Amino acid sequence: MEKKLSDLTVVELKSLAYDELARLEAAQSNLRILNQEIANRVQQAQQGGLTAPVEASPSSAGSISL
């Protein structure tokens, strides 16, 4: 059975909002990591004149949660 927002208590609504905020923060963190990796690769390609994808070094590789 599907619940409607109007059926939820204020505490349940706050709980859902908190869960959504946690997902949003995780997504923002993932985007920062991805954008940094993209910037690193573009910079490496520009410095070396490379056209092939550049492998990230293990020390600079970030970890994202999917």
N, CA, C, O and CB atoms as a CASP TS submission, in Angstrom:
PFRMAT TS
TARGET T0000
AUTHOR 0000-0000-0000
METHOD Language model
MODEL 1
PARENT N/A
ATOM      1  N   MET     1       0.841  -1.186   0.000  1.00  0.00           N
ATOM      2  CA  MET     1       0.000   0.000   0.000  1.00  0.00           C
ATOM      3  C   MET     1       0.884   1.247   0.000  1.00  0.00           C
ATOM      4  O   MET     1       1.839   1.349   0.770  1.00  0.00           O
ATOM      5  CB  MET     1      -0.956   0.000   1.222  1.00  0.00           C
ATOM      6  N   GLU     2       0.556   2.163  -0.855  1.00  0.00           N
ATOM      7  CA  GLU     2       1.339   3.385  -0.982  1.00  0.00           C
ATOM      8  C   GLU     2       0.826   4.440  -0.021  1.00  0.00           C
ATOM      9  O   GLU     2      -0.376   4.695   0.064  1.00  0.00           O
ATOM     10  CB  GLU     2       1.297   3.908  -2.421  1.00  0.00           C
ATOM     11  N   LYS     3       1.771   5.061   0.715  1.00  0.00           N
ATOM     12  CA  LYS     3       1.394   6.130   1.635  1.00  0.00           C
ATOM     13  C   LYS     3       1.469   7.472   0.917  1.00  0.00           C
ATOM     14  O   LYS     3       2.320   7.691   0.055  1.00  0.00           O
ATOM     15  CB  LYS     3       2.305   6.130   2.889  1.00  0.00           C
ATOM     16  N   LYS     4       0.569   8.349   1.291  1.00  0.00           N
ATOM     17  CA  LYS     4       0.574   9.712   0.763  1.00  0.00           C
ATOM     18  C   LYS     4       1.281  10.596   1.781  1.00  0.00           C
ATOM     19  O   LYS     4       1.304  10.290   2.973  1.00  0.00           O
ATOM     20  CB  LYS     4      -0.886  10.228   0.472  1.00  0.00           C
ATOM     21  N   LEU     5       1.851  11.681   1.309  1.00  0.00           N
ATOM     22  CA  LEU     5       2.502  12.606   2.229  1.00  0.00           C
ATOM     23  C   LEU     5       1.534  13.096   3.297  1.00  0.00           C
ATOM     24  O   LEU     5       1.921  13.300   4.447  1.00  0.00           O
ATOM     25  CB  LEU     5       3.082  13.791   1.466  1.00  0.00           C
ATOM     26  N   SER     6       0.300  13.281   2.921  1.00  0.00           N
ATOM     27  CA  SER     6      -0.694  13.772   3.883  1.00  0.00           C
ATOM     28  C   SER     6      -0.988  12.765   4.987  1.00  0.00           C
ATOM     29  O   SER     6      -1.539  13.126   6.026  1.00  0.00           O
ATOM     30  CB  SER     6      -1.980  14.122   3.165  1.00  0.00           C
ATOM     31  N   ASP     7      -0.620  11.488   4.766  1.00  0.00           N
ATOM     32  CA  ASP     7      -0.840  10.453   5.783  1.00  0.00           C
ATOM     33  C   ASP     7       0.312  10.360   6.777  1.00  0.00           C
ATOM     34  O   ASP     7       0.175   9.712   7.815  1.00  0.00           O
ATOM     35  CB  ASP     7      -1.044   9.105   5.117  1.00  0.00           C
ATOM     36  N   LEU     8       1.446  10.996   6.480  1.00  0.00           N
ATOM     37  CA  LEU     8       2.628  10.881   7.329  1.00  0.00           C
ATOM     38  C   LEU     8       2.593  11.886   8.469  1.00  0.00           C
ATOM     39  O   LEU     8       2.028  12.973   8.349  1.00  0.00           O
ATOM     40  CB  LEU     8       3.893  11.075   6.504  1.00  0.00           C
ATOM     41  N   THR     9       3.210  11.498   9.576  1.00  0.00           N
ATOM     42  CA  THR     9       3.333  12.410  10.710  1.00  0.00           C
ATOM     43  C   THR     9       4.470  13.394  10.428  1.00  0.00           C
ATOM     44  O   THR     9       5.255  13.205   9.499  1.00  0.00           O
ATOM     45  CB  THR     9       3.589  11.626  12.039  1.00  0.00           C
ATOM     46  N   VAL    10       4.542  14.432  11.235  1.00  0.00           N
ATOM     47  CA  VAL    10       5.620  15.412  11.087  1.00  0.00           C
ATOM     48  C   VAL    10       6.975  14.727  11.292  1.00  0.00           C
ATOM     49  O   VAL    10       7.925  15.024  10.568  1.00  0.00           O
ATOM     50  CB  VAL    10       5.442  16.585  12.096  1.00  0.00           C
ATOM     51  N   VAL    11       7.077  13.828  12.252  1.00  0.00           N
ATOM     52  CA  VAL    11       8.333  13.117  12.499  1.00  0.00           C
ATOM     53  C   VAL    11       8.717  12.271  11.285  1.00  0.00           C
ATOM     54  O   VAL    11       9.887  12.226  10.907  1.00  0.00           O
ATOM     55  CB  VAL    11       8.214  12.228  13.757  1.00  0.00           C
ATOM     56  N   GLU    12       7.748  11.606  10.676  1.00  0.00           N
ATOM     57  CA  GLU    12       8.033  10.800   9.477  1.00  0.00           C
ATOM     58  C   GLU    12       8.473  11.691   8.311  1.00  0.00           C
ATOM     59  O   GLU    12       9.379  11.333   7.559  1.00  0.00           O
ATOM     60  CB  GLU    12       6.787   9.975   9.071  1.00  0.00           C
ATOM     61  N   LEU    13       7.836  12.839   8.167  1.00  0.00           N
ATOM     62  CA  LEU    13       8.218  13.779   7.115  1.00  0.00           C
ATOM     63  C   LEU    13       9.638  14.294   7.336  1.00  0.00           C
ATOM     64  O   LEU    13      10.421  14.387   6.391  1.00  0.00           O
ATOM     65  CB  LEU    13       7.231  14.955   7.062  1.00  0.00           C
ATOM     66  N   LYS    14       9.967  14.625   8.579  1.00  0.00           N
ATOM     67  CA  LYS    14      11.323  15.085   8.887  1.00  0.00           C
ATOM     68  C   LYS    14      12.342  13.984   8.624  1.00  0.00           C
ATOM     69  O   LYS    14      13.445  14.257   8.150  1.00  0.00           O
ATOM     70  CB  LYS    14      11.416  15.551  10.348  1.00  0.00           C
ATOM     71  N   SER    15      11.986  12.770   8.923  1.00  0.00           N
ATOM     72  CA  SER    15      12.868  11.631   8.670  1.00  0.00           C
ATOM     73  C   SER    15      13.132  11.463   7.179  1.00  0.00           C
ATOM     74  O   SER    15      14.271  11.243   6.768  1.00  0.00           O
ATOM     75  CB  SER    15      12.261  10.347   9.245  1.00  0.00           C
ATOM     76  N   LEU    16      12.085  11.567   6.372  1.00  0.00           N
ATOM     77  CA  LEU    16      12.246  11.483   4.920  1.00  0.00           C
ATOM     78  C   LEU    16      13.111  12.629   4.396  1.00  0.00           C
ATOM     79  O   LEU    16      13.960  12.431   3.527  1.00  0.00           O
ATOM     80  CB  LEU    16      10.873  11.499   4.228  1.00  0.00           C
ATOM     81  N   ALA    17      12.885  13.826   4.934  1.00  0.00           N
ATOM     82  CA  ALA    17      13.671  14.986   4.510  1.00  0.00           C
ATOM     83  C   ALA    17      15.145  14.778   4.858  1.00  0.00           C
ATOM     84  O   ALA    17      16.021  15.109   4.058  1.00  0.00           O
ATOM     85  CB  ALA    17      13.137  16.282   5.174  1.00  0.00           C
ATOM     86  N   TYR    18      15.423  14.239   6.028  1.00  0.00           N
ATOM     87  CA  TYR    18      16.799  13.976   6.440  1.00  0.00           C
ATOM     88  C   TYR    18      17.449  12.950   5.526  1.00  0.00           C
ATOM     89  O   TYR    18      18.606  13.108   5.136  1.00  0.00           O
ATOM     90  CB  TYR    18      16.843  13.493   7.892  1.00  0.00           C
ATOM     91  N   ASP    19      16.708  11.892   5.181  1.00  0.00           N
ATOM     92  CA  ASP    19      17.232  10.873   4.266  1.00  0.00           C
ATOM     93  C   ASP    19      17.555  11.471   2.901  1.00  0.00           C
ATOM     94  O   ASP    19      18.582  11.144   2.306  1.00  0.00           O
ATOM     95  CB  ASP    19      16.224   9.725   4.110  1.00  0.00           C
ATOM     96  N   GLU    20      16.688  12.339   2.409  1.00  0.00           N
ATOM     97  CA  GLU    20      16.914  12.982   1.119  1.00  0.00           C
ATOM     98  C   GLU    20      18.144  13.887   1.185  1.00  0.00           C
ATOM     99  O   GLU    20      18.926  13.943   0.235  1.00  0.00           O
ATOM    100  CB  GLU    20      15.673  13.792   0.692  1.00  0.00           C
ATOM    101  N   LEU    21      18.316  14.588   2.295  1.00  0.00           N
ATOM    102  CA  LEU    21      19.483  15.452   2.466  1.00  0.00           C
ATOM    103  C   LEU    21      20.767  14.624   2.444  1.00  0.00           C
ATOM    104  O   LEU    21      21.759  15.032   1.841  1.00  0.00           O
ATOM    105  CB  LEU    21      19.380  16.247   3.784  1.00  0.00           C
ATOM    106  N   ALA    22      20.752  13.469   3.097  1.00  0.00           N
ATOM    107  CA  ALA    22      21.926  12.594   3.093  1.00  0.00           C
ATOM    108  C   ALA    22      22.247  12.127   1.675  1.00  0.00           C
ATOM    109  O   ALA    22      23.414  12.088   1.286  1.00  0.00           O
ATOM    110  CB  ALA    22      21.697  11.379   4.013  1.00  0.00           C
ATOM    111  N   ARG    23      21.220  11.774   0.902  1.00  0.00           N
ATOM    112  CA  ARG    23      21.445  11.364  -0.492  1.00  0.00           C
ATOM    113  C   ARG    23      21.984  12.527  -1.328  1.00  0.00           C
ATOM    114  O   ARG    23      22.858  12.336  -2.174  1.00  0.00           O
ATOM    115  CB  ARG    23      20.137  10.831  -1.113  1.00  0.00           C
ATOM    116  N   LEU    24      21.463  13.722  -1.088  1.00  0.00           N
ATOM    117  CA  LEU    24      21.926  14.905  -1.804  1.00  0.00           C
ATOM    118  C   LEU    24      23.400  15.178  -1.503  1.00  0.00           C
ATOM    119  O   LEU    24      24.177  15.456  -2.416  1.00  0.00           O
ATOM    120  CB  LEU    24      21.070  16.126  -1.432  1.00  0.00           C
ATOM    121  N   GLU    25      23.785  15.102  -0.239  1.00  0.00           N
ATOM    122  CA  GLU    25      25.172  15.343   0.140  1.00  0.00           C
ATOM    123  C   GLU    25      26.101  14.295  -0.471  1.00  0.00           C
ATOM    124  O   GLU    25      27.209  14.623  -0.893  1.00  0.00           O
ATOM    125  CB  GLU    25      25.312  15.349   1.664  1.00  0.00           C
ATOM    126  N   ALA    26      25.660  13.039  -0.522  1.00  0.00           N
ATOM    127  CA  ALA    26      26.466  11.987  -1.145  1.00  0.00           C
ATOM    128  C   ALA    26      26.629  12.249  -2.636  1.00  0.00           C
ATOM    129  O   ALA    26      27.712  12.061  -3.189  1.00  0.00           O
ATOM    130  CB  ALA    26      25.827  10.605  -0.915  1.00  0.00           C
ATOM    131  N   ALA    27      25.552  12.682  -3.285  1.00  0.00           N
ATOM    132  CA  ALA    27      25.617  12.982  -4.716  1.00  0.00           C
ATOM    133  C   ALA    27      26.557  14.160  -4.978  1.00  0.00           C
ATOM    134  O   ALA    27      27.326  14.132  -5.938  1.00  0.00           O
ATOM    135  CB  ALA    27      24.210  13.288  -5.268  1.00  0.00           C
ATOM    136  N   GLN    28      26.502  15.186  -4.140  1.00  0.00           N
ATOM    137  CA  GLN    28      27.391  16.338  -4.300  1.00  0.00           C
ATOM    138  C   GLN    28      28.847  15.928  -4.121  1.00  0.00           C
ATOM    139  O   GLN    28      29.722  16.389  -4.852  1.00  0.00           O
ATOM    140  CB  GLN    28      27.027  17.443  -3.298  1.00  0.00           C
ATOM    141  N   SER    29      29.099  15.072  -3.159  1.00  0.00           N
ATOM    142  CA  SER    29      30.458  14.574  -2.936  1.00  0.00           C
ATOM    143  C   SER    29      30.943  13.789  -4.146  1.00  0.00           C
ATOM    144  O   SER    29      32.081  13.953  -4.585  1.00  0.00           O
ATOM    145  CB  SER    29      30.514  13.694  -1.674  1.00  0.00           C
ATOM    146  N   ASN    30      30.081  12.940  -4.682  1.00  0.00           N
ATOM    147  CA  ASN    30      30.436  12.164  -5.875  1.00  0.00           C
ATOM    148  C   ASN    30      30.740  13.084  -7.051  1.00  0.00           C
ATOM    149  O   ASN    30      31.691  12.849  -7.797  1.00  0.00           O
ATOM    150  CB  ASN    30      29.300  11.193  -6.245  1.00  0.00           C
ATOM    151  N   LEU    31      29.936  14.131  -7.219  1.00  0.00           N
ATOM    152  CA  LEU    31      30.167  15.081  -8.310  1.00  0.00           C
ATOM    153  C   LEU    31      31.492  15.811  -8.150  1.00  0.00           C
ATOM    154  O   LEU    31      32.196  16.035  -9.135  1.00  0.00           O
ATOM    155  CB  LEU    31      29.029  16.091  -8.380  1.00  0.00           C
ATOM    156  N   ARG    32      31.843  16.187  -6.917  1.00  0.00           N
ATOM    157  CA  ARG    32      33.134  16.842  -6.686  1.00  0.00           C
ATOM    158  C   ARG    32      34.280  15.916  -7.083  1.00  0.00           C
ATOM    159  O   ARG    32      35.234  16.351  -7.729  1.00  0.00           O
ATOM    160  CB  ARG    32      33.275  17.263  -5.206  1.00  0.00           C
ATOM    161  N   ILE    33      34.191  14.649  -6.704  1.00  0.00           N
ATOM    162  CA  ILE    33      35.231  13.672  -7.036  1.00  0.00           C
ATOM    163  C   ILE    33      35.320  13.486  -8.546  1.00  0.00           C
ATOM    164  O   ILE    33      36.413  13.492  -9.112  1.00  0.00           O
ATOM    165  CB  ILE    33      34.949  12.319  -6.346  1.00  0.00           C
ATOM    166  N   LEU    34      34.177  13.321  -9.194  1.00  0.00           N
ATOM    167  CA  LEU    34      34.168  13.134 -10.652  1.00  0.00           C
ATOM    168  C   LEU    34      34.720  14.356 -11.374  1.00  0.00           C
ATOM    169  O   LEU    34      35.515  14.216 -12.303  1.00  0.00           O
ATOM    170  CB  LEU    34      32.748  12.840 -11.143  1.00  0.00           C
ATOM    171  N   ASN    35      34.309  15.551 -10.960  1.00  0.00           N
ATOM    172  CA  ASN    35      34.795  16.768 -11.601  1.00  0.00           C
ATOM    173  C   ASN    35      36.292  16.956 -11.394  1.00  0.00           C
ATOM    174  O   ASN    35      36.984  17.437 -12.292  1.00  0.00           O
ATOM    175  CB  ASN    35      34.044  17.977 -11.068  1.00  0.00           C
ATOM    176  N   GLN    36      36.804  16.582 -10.219  1.00  0.00           N
ATOM    177  CA  GLN    36      38.236  16.678  -9.976  1.00  0.00           C
ATOM    178  C   GLN    36      38.997  15.705 -10.873  1.00  0.00           C
ATOM    179  O   GLN    36      40.047  16.053 -11.415  1.00  0.00           O
ATOM    180  CB  GLN    36      38.551  16.402  -8.499  1.00  0.00           C
ATOM    181  N   GLU    37      38.482  14.506 -11.029  1.00  0.00           N
ATOM    182  CA  GLU    37      39.121  13.518 -11.900  1.00  0.00           C
ATOM    183  C   GLU    37      39.109  13.991 -13.353  1.00  0.00           C
ATOM    184  O   GLU    37      40.094  13.829 -14.073  1.00  0.00           O
ATOM    185  CB  GLU    37      38.414  12.153 -11.777  1.00  0.00           C
ATOM    186  N   ILE    38      38.004  14.566 -13.773  1.00  0.00           N
ATOM    187  CA  ILE    38      37.919  15.110 -15.141  1.00  0.00           C
ATOM    188  C   ILE    38      38.955  16.221 -15.310  1.00  0.00           C
ATOM    189  O   ILE    38      39.677  16.248 -16.307  1.00  0.00           O
ATOM    190  CB  ILE    38      36.478  15.652 -15.443  1.00  0.00           C
ATOM    191  N   ALA    39      39.029  17.126 -14.356  1.00  0.00           N
ATOM    192  CA  ALA    39      39.988  18.233 -14.441  1.00  0.00           C
ATOM    193  C   ALA    39      41.422  17.710 -14.481  1.00  0.00           C
ATOM    194  O   ALA    39      42.244  18.213 -15.247  1.00  0.00           O
ATOM    195  CB  ALA    39      39.808  19.195 -13.250  1.00  0.00           C
ATOM    196  N   ASN    40      41.726  16.703 -13.661  1.00  0.00           N
ATOM    197  CA  ASN    40      43.068  16.115 -13.659  1.00  0.00           C
ATOM    198  C   ASN    40      43.408  15.524 -15.019  1.00  0.00           C
ATOM    199  O   ASN    40      44.510  15.722 -15.531  1.00  0.00           O
ATOM    200  CB  ASN    40      43.179  15.037 -12.578  1.00  0.00           C
ATOM    201  N   ARG    41      42.477  14.812 -15.591  1.00  0.00           N
ATOM    202  CA  ARG    41      42.732  14.177 -16.894  1.00  0.00           C
ATOM    203  C   ARG    41      42.878  15.204 -18.002  1.00  0.00           C
ATOM    204  O   ARG    41      43.732  15.049 -18.874  1.00  0.00           O
ATOM    205  CB  ARG    41      41.609  13.207 -17.241  1.00  0.00           C
ATOM    206  N   VAL    42      42.064  16.247 -17.987  1.00  0.00           N
ATOM    207  CA  VAL    42      42.171  17.295 -18.995  1.00  0.00           C
ATOM    208  C   VAL    42      43.521  17.989 -18.860  1.00  0.00           C
ATOM    209  O   VAL    42      44.189  18.257 -19.859  1.00  0.00           O
ATOM    210  CB  VAL    42      41.011  18.317 -18.859  1.00  0.00           C
ATOM    211  N   GLN    43      43.921  18.278 -17.627  1.00  0.00           N
ATOM    212  CA  GLN    43      45.203  18.934 -17.402  1.00  0.00           C
ATOM    213  C   GLN    43      46.358  18.042 -17.872  1.00  0.00           C
ATOM    214  O   GLN    43      47.288  18.536 -18.509  1.00  0.00           O
ATOM    215  CB  GLN    43      45.370  19.286 -15.914  1.00  0.00           C
ATOM    216  N   GLN    44      46.316  16.754 -17.573  1.00  0.00           N
ATOM    217  CA  GLN    44      47.360  15.833 -18.010  1.00  0.00           C
ATOM    218  C   GLN    44      47.396  15.742 -19.534  1.00  0.00           C
ATOM    219  O   GLN    44      48.472  15.699 -20.130  1.00  0.00           O
ATOM    220  CB  GLN    44      47.138  14.440 -17.399  1.00  0.00           C
ATOM    221  N   ALA    45      46.233  15.714 -20.157  1.00  0.00           N
ATOM    222  CA  ALA    45      46.170  15.626 -21.615  1.00  0.00           C
ATOM    223  C   ALA    45      46.735  16.888 -22.250  1.00  0.00           C
ATOM    224  O   ALA    45      47.422  16.810 -23.269  1.00  0.00           O
ATOM    225  CB  ALA    45      44.724  15.397 -22.081  1.00  0.00           C
ATOM    226  N   GLN    46      46.457  18.047 -21.666  1.00  0.00           N
ATOM    227  CA  GLN    46      46.961  19.295 -22.206  1.00  0.00           C
ATOM    228  C   GLN    46      48.471  19.410 -22.028  1.00  0.00           C
ATOM    229  O   GLN    46      49.156  19.934 -22.906  1.00  0.00           O
ATOM    230  CB  GLN    46      46.265  20.470 -21.546  1.00  0.00           C
ATOM    231  N   GLN    47      48.986  18.938 -20.928  1.00  0.00           N
ATOM    232  CA  GLN    47      50.420  19.019 -20.662  1.00  0.00           C
ATOM    233  C   GLN    47      51.205  18.063 -21.541  1.00  0.00           C
ATOM    234  O   GLN    47      52.301  18.385 -21.999  1.00  0.00           O
ATOM    235  CB  GLN    47      50.704  18.725 -19.199  1.00  0.00           C
ATOM    236  N   GLY    48      50.640  16.885 -21.774  1.00  0.00           N
ATOM    237  CA  GLY    48      51.367  15.894 -22.545  1.00  0.00           C
ATOM    238  C   GLY    48      50.946  15.815 -23.987  1.00  0.00           C
ATOM    239  O   GLY    48      51.529  15.055 -24.760  1.00  0.00           O
ATOM    240  N   GLY    49      49.946  16.582 -24.368  1.00  0.00           N
ATOM    241  CA  GLY    49      49.451  16.521 -25.732  1.00  0.00           C
ATOM    242  C   GLY    49      48.831  15.167 -26.051  1.00  0.00           C
ATOM    243  O   GLY    49      48.835  14.735 -27.203  1.00  0.00           O
ATOM    244  N   LEU    50      48.311  14.513 -25.057  1.00  0.00           N
ATOM    245  CA  LEU    50      47.727  13.191 -25.238  1.00  0.00           C
ATOM    246  C   LEU    50      46.320  13.287 -25.793  1.00  0.00           C
ATOM    247  O   LEU    50      45.569  14.207 -25.469  1.00  0.00           O
ATOM    248  CB  LEU    50      47.718  12.428 -23.924  1.00  0.00           C
ATOM    249  N   THR    51      45.974  12.324 -26.633  1.00  0.00           N
ATOM    250  CA  THR    51      44.604  12.254 -27.122  1.00  0.00           C
ATOM    251  C   THR    51      43.885  11.049 -26.553  1.00  0.00           C
ATOM    252  O   THR    51      42.656  10.993 -26.575  1.00  0.00           O
ATOM    253  CB  THR    51      44.580  12.205 -28.641  1.00  0.00           C
ATOM    254  N   ALA    52      44.640  10.074 -26.038  1.00  0.00           N
ATOM    255  CA  ALA    52      44.048   8.871 -25.453  1.00  0.00           C
ATOM    256  C   ALA    52      43.700   9.150 -23.997  1.00  0.00           C
ATOM    257  O   ALA    52      44.293  10.034 -23.379  1.00  0.00           O
ATOM    258  CB  ALA    52      45.015   7.653 -25.568  1.00  0.00           C
ATOM    259  N   PRO    53      42.734   8.399 -23.436  1.00  0.00           N
ATOM    260  CA  PRO    53      42.391   8.586 -22.020  1.00  0.00           C
ATOM    261  C   PRO    53      43.596   8.324 -21.132  1.00  0.00           C
ATOM    262  O   PRO    53      44.392   7.423 -21.397  1.00  0.00           O
ATOM    263  CB  PRO    53      41.232   7.661 -21.617  1.00  0.00           C
ATOM    264  N   VAL    54      43.723   9.104 -20.094  1.00  0.00           N
ATOM    265  CA  VAL    54      44.820   8.974 -19.153  1.00  0.00           C
ATOM    266  C   VAL    54      44.324   8.204 -17.949  1.00  0.00           C
ATOM    267  O   VAL    54      43.270   8.525 -17.399  1.00  0.00           O
ATOM    268  CB  VAL    54      45.380  10.359 -18.740  1.00  0.00           C
ATOM    269  N   GLU    55      45.068   7.191 -17.529  1.00  0.00           N
ATOM    270  CA  GLU    55      44.700   6.414 -16.354  1.00  0.00           C
ATOM    271  C   GLU    55      45.012   7.229 -15.107  1.00  0.00           C
ATOM    272  O   GLU    55      46.063   7.864 -15.023  1.00  0.00           O
ATOM    273  CB  GLU    55      45.445   5.050 -16.328  1.00  0.00           C
ATOM    274  N   ALA    56      44.108   7.211 -14.148  1.00  0.00           N
ATOM    275  CA  ALA    56      44.324   7.915 -12.903  1.00  0.00           C
ATOM    276  C   ALA    56      45.304   7.147 -12.049  1.00  0.00           C
ATOM    277  O   ALA    56      45.283   5.917 -12.010  1.00  0.00           O
ATOM    278  CB  ALA    56      43.009   8.125 -12.158  1.00  0.00           C
ATOM    279  N   SER    57      46.165   7.879 -11.364  1.00  0.00           N
ATOM    280  CA  SER    57      47.095   7.205 -10.461  1.00  0.00           C
ATOM    281  C   SER    57      46.331   6.790  -9.212  1.00  0.00           C
ATOM    282  O   SER    57      45.383   7.473  -8.825  1.00  0.00           O
ATOM    283  CB  SER    57      48.308   8.125 -10.098  1.00  0.00           C
ATOM    284  N   PRO    58      46.718   5.686  -8.570  1.00  0.00           N
ATOM    285  CA  PRO    58      45.985   5.228  -7.383  1.00  0.00           C
ATOM    286  C   PRO    58      45.958   6.271  -6.277  1.00  0.00           C
ATOM    287  O   PRO    58      44.999   6.327  -5.507  1.00  0.00           O
ATOM    288  CB  PRO    58      46.601   3.951  -6.854  1.00  0.00           C
ATOM    289  N   SER    59      46.983   7.092  -6.185  1.00  0.00           N
ATOM    290  CA  SER    59      47.012   8.078  -5.107  1.00  0.00           C
ATOM    291  C   SER    59      46.009   9.197  -5.310  1.00  0.00           C
ATOM    292  O   SER    59      45.553   9.801  -4.340  1.00  0.00           O
ATOM    293  CB  SER    59      48.391   8.659  -4.981  1.00  0.00           C
ATOM    294  N   SER    60      45.652   9.487  -6.581  1.00  0.00           N
ATOM    295  CA  SER    60      44.723  10.583  -6.833  1.00  0.00           C
ATOM    296  C   SER    60      43.300  10.091  -7.074  1.00  0.00           C
ATOM    297  O   SER    60      42.379  10.897  -7.208  1.00  0.00           O
ATOM    298  CB  SER    60      45.191  11.393  -8.020  1.00  0.00           C
ATOM    299  N   ALA    61      43.118   8.785  -7.128  1.00  0.00           N
ATOM    300  CA  ALA    61      41.788   8.247  -7.420  1.00  0.00           C
ATOM    301  C   ALA    61      40.885   8.445  -6.199  1.00  0.00           C
ATOM    302  O   ALA    61      41.272   8.160  -5.066  1.00  0.00           O
ATOM    303  CB  ALA    61      41.870   6.735  -7.809  1.00  0.00           C
ATOM    304  N   GLY    62      39.689   8.935  -6.457  1.00  0.00           N
ATOM    305  CA  GLY    62      38.712   9.110  -5.395  1.00  0.00           C
ATOM    306  C   GLY    62      37.807   7.908  -5.319  1.00  0.00           C
ATOM    307  O   GLY    62      37.859   7.020  -6.170  1.00  0.00           O
ATOM    308  N   SER    63      36.991   7.883  -4.316  1.00  0.00           N
ATOM    309  CA  SER    63      36.053   6.789  -4.144  1.00  0.00           C
ATOM    310  C   SER    63      34.653   7.378  -4.080  1.00  0.00           C
ATOM    311  O   SER    63      34.388   8.290  -3.297  1.00  0.00           O
ATOM    312  CB  SER    63      36.376   5.955  -2.866  1.00  0.00           C
ATOM    313  N   ILE    64      33.768   6.857  -4.902  1.00  0.00           N
ATOM    314  CA  ILE    64      32.392   7.346  -4.880  1.00  0.00           C
ATOM    315  C   ILE    64      31.464   6.208  -4.496  1.00  0.00           C
ATOM    316  O   ILE    64      31.733   5.037  -4.762  1.00  0.00           O
ATOM    317  CB  ILE    64      31.988   7.944  -6.251  1.00  0.00           C
ATOM    318  N   SER    65      30.382   6.582  -3.874  1.00  0.00           N
ATOM    319  CA  SER    65      29.392   5.567  -3.506  1.00  0.00           C
ATOM    320  C   SER    65      28.215   5.669  -4.462  1.00  0.00           C
ATOM    321  O   SER    65      27.658   6.747  -4.668  1.00  0.00           O
ATOM    322  CB  SER    65      28.922   5.739  -2.026  1.00  0.00           C
ATOM    323  N   LEU    66      27.854   4.563  -5.027  1.00  0.00           N
ATOM    324  CA  LEU    66      26.754   4.553  -5.977  1.00  0.00           C
ATOM    325  C   LEU    66      25.572   3.819  -5.417  1.00  0.00           C
ATOM    326  O   LEU    66      24.542   3.707  -6.083  1.00  0.00           O
ATOM    327  CB  LEU    66      27.177   3.932  -7.284  1.00  0.00           C
TER
END
